[in-house]
Amino acid sequence: MTTHVNKVHHVTTITQVATDLGEDEDWLRDIAIEMEIEDGVIWVYGLGEDGVKAFTDIGIESLIELVRFYKENPGLLRR
């Protein structure tokens, strides 16, 4: 019998990731919209909250790659 063990023990909110990376949070939201759960992004819900986008460590790495991509190709992201 195989038991699934979730190896994610923490996530970091998009607000904190924006601060850590020195990037605009709204801009990160725009590029993170194309990320899926497989990319390391999840929604965290609490009482009275609409939800907060958060990232696993792999998700932060994926987001950093997207940041690089869109900085190299700024015309691809419509604001």
Secondary structure as UniProt FT lines:
FT   STRAND          12..13
FT   HELIX           14..21
FT   HELIX           25..32
FT   TURN            33..34
FT   HELIX           37..39
FT   STRAND          41..44
FT   TURN            47..48
FT   STRAND          52..55
FT   HELIX           57..72
FT   HELIX           74..76
//
